[in-house]
Amino acid sequence: MLEARNVTRLFGQKAAVDTVSFTIEKPGFIGIIGRSGAGKSTFLRMMNRLTDASSGELLFEGRNILALEGKEKRAWQGQCAMIFQQFNLVPRADVVSNVLHGTLARRGMLPSMFGFWPDDDTLKALAILDRLGIGEQAPKRAEALSGGQQQRVAIARALMQDPKVILADEPIASLDPMNAQVVMDTLRRIHDEDGRLVIANLHTLDTARRYCDRVIGMRDGRVVFDGTPDQLTTGVARDIYGADASFNESATSTSIDRLGTAGDDAYADRMLA
Ligand SMILES: Nc1ncnc2c1ncn2[C@@H]1O[C@H](COP(=O)(O)OP(=O)(O)OP(=O)(O)O)[C@@H](O)[C@H]1O
């Protein structure tokens, strides 16, 4: 389904992504982990064509999507939706309009400029919001929602494109543990129920282990691990994160239980922050 062949992105002399190769045979739930600066975001941005690659090929169903231009590139971006850490919603617009923005690539800007959306699109947006458990939020301004709800609106906007691939760049990094769990459950569901390929950059090991079918570990732009969650031992994680023997897994955890038992003060600080 997807094959990366020596995908590389240079910034000056530095390779942010360095000859990355892997194959995904069928739609799965794939996690990419690695410490800050490992190249995870750059890789996803190349896949969505928000950033150009320096060299290499990324074949999706046999076509090199890194070489697409103009209309074909935009069509690919329609099939490959992206979700961001900061949700990227229009805060003052209502929730259903934000979801309808997922049709802009297909319909152009006019409907959004005049606030006119075709009825069938509006009904579809409402149905998606219902499916994600936030139908009653449809008329509210996006900025009035909690972070977890906003991220579900962003997922709904992505689903409006009916994409084959969903890319999620640190989708839960701004959320508290409870909302993080709801958002990860939602992403997992849209893979399980719709059969879409989901690739998520994750900064916590426990999330990758719990939700992913396969985990790719990146370090300094390179793939240093590619396997199943049960192969992701503490030793392997230490290699990926480039940490020494004092590496402590709980430092990369967002689990509610772990945080709760790690010390009430630390937990309270985190929740308050
Ligand atoms: N536009 C840019 N110009 C120059 N260097 C960049 C640019 N974007 C990313 N980099 C560099 O590329 C490397 C990889 O960055 P990237 O954001 O892909 O890592 P990451 O694993 O996603 O980390 P994080 O989780 O902190 O976002 C870093 O060294 C970063 O400084």
The ligand as an ORCA input file, in Angstrom:
! r2SCAN-3c Opt
* xyz 0 1
  N      11.949     24.313      8.466
  C      13.056     23.858      9.049
  N      14.244     24.470      8.877
  C      15.377     24.001      9.425
  N      15.431     22.882     10.197
  C      14.282     22.228     10.415
  C      13.042     22.672      9.851
  N      12.055     21.793     10.235
  C      12.669     20.859     11.004
  N      13.995     21.117     11.107
  C      14.980     20.313     11.838
  O      14.813     18.965     11.436
  C      14.984     18.080     12.529
  C      13.764     17.213     12.670
  O      12.656     18.009     13.091
  P      11.197     17.405     13.260
  O      10.301     18.536     13.686
  O      10.826     16.644     12.067
  O      11.385     16.404     14.481
  P      10.315     15.700     15.396
  O      10.787     14.322     15.640
  O       8.967     15.852     14.791
  O      10.416     16.531     16.735
  P       9.274     17.272     17.558
  O       8.526     16.183     18.222
  O      10.023     18.146     18.518
  O       8.477     18.054     16.548
  C      15.256     18.962     13.748
  O      16.642     19.029     13.947
  C      14.706     20.303     13.342
  O      15.384     21.347     13.994
*
